[in-house]
Amino acid sequence: MNRDWSIQEITISYSQLAVFNSEIKTPYPDWTEDHVRQGFAWMDGSVSFGALSDSTCEIWVRIAERVVENDDAIRSIIVPFTAWDETISVASVLSTELQYEVPQNRYELVFHAIPLEQDSGSGLYRVRYELVFVPSDSPQARILKQDAALSSPDSLVMVAEPAI
């Protein structure tokens, strides 16, 4: 089952992009240094990815049959994700919450970060974040591609506490 939605825009704040089951009341995690180094903080039903820039960005959500690397991405991360209900939200703190109808299932959620502009030195530049849901019976977290900002630990940290 392949599906893709049109590209939408949101503004990134606090350097994180969250993907979560819409029913979760506190979807944003309390980041630790290990989370920052690996580029994501994972909780059951919610994951926040470290953003490249606190700026307006493009979000492209898809469902695909298999994981495909993106040559244009400078950061690509895969995490397990279970869609509990039929509505998944994508948001950043203080931003618009985008919602998508993703069928209930277990997935490998693929995150690709693709710069659309050069960083002019301000740290604010446009980025496209691709979020690809790939159905999987045994989803595994892994980093496919890391940029210079990441220095992932020997084993990925797969627990985070909600930020309050």
C-alpha positions, -999 to 999 in steps of 0.1 A, spaced: 0 0 0 16 32 -12 2 66 -4 16 101 -2 2 134 8 9 168 -6 38 187 9 28 210 37 47 237 57 52 243 94 76 263 115 101 244 135 108 256 171 129 242 199 148 223 172 124 193 171 99 178 148 74 154 165 54 125 150 28 111 173 -5 94 177 -30 123 179 -45 110 212 -13 115 231 -16 145 255 21 151 261 39 141 229 71 161 233 100 144 252 124 157 277 157 154 257 189 141 272 224 145 258 223 110 244 190 119 226 206 150 211 237 130 200 216 103 182 191 129 167 159 116 182 140 110 214 116 80 213 86 73 234 59 47 228 35 63 203 56 94 198 91 103 185 108 137 181 135 142 157 162 168 160 156 195 133 184 210 112 170 246 114 144 265 135 127 279 104 97 273 81 101 238 66 84 214 42 68 182 55 62 153 31 44 123 46 42 90 28 34 53 32 57 30 13 63 -7 9 100 -7 17 127 15 31 145 35 5 176 57 11 174 93 -1 207 105 -17 197 142 -10 193 136 27 221 146 51 204 128 80 183 97 78 169 78 109 146 49 112 126 42 144 98 18 153 64 34 153 29 20 161 -1 38 148 -28 31 175 -56 50 159 -61 63 124 -48 98 130 -11 107 133 1 142 140 32 160 129 41 192 148 67 213 165 63 231 197 41 262 192 34 252 155 4 241 136 -4 204 141 -7 186 108 -28 154 108 -27 124 86 -48 93 83 -23 64 87 -38 29 91 -33 12 124 -1 -9 121 35 -13 132 59 6 110 95 15 105 92 53 104 119 67 82 130 103 88 150 121 60 163 157 65 170 174 32 184 210 31 167 231 4 190 261 9 225 268 21 229 279 56 238 316 53 254 316 88 222 325 107 213 288 111 179 296 96 173 279 63 146 258 46 146 221 50 123 193 37 116 166 62 103 134 46 84 110 70 79 76 54 58 49 72 69 14 61 48 -15 75 70 -39 94 65 -70 116 98 -63 135 107 -26 132 142 -17 143 158 16 152 189 26 133 207 55 118 211 53 80 229 86 75 243 111 100 255 146 95 282 163 115 258 174 143 252 138 153 275 114 172 253 85 180 261 64 210 271 27 207 235 16 214 205 38 206 185 52 236 150 39 231 133 55 261 124 91 269 102 109 295 75 133 284 83 169 289 60 186 313 
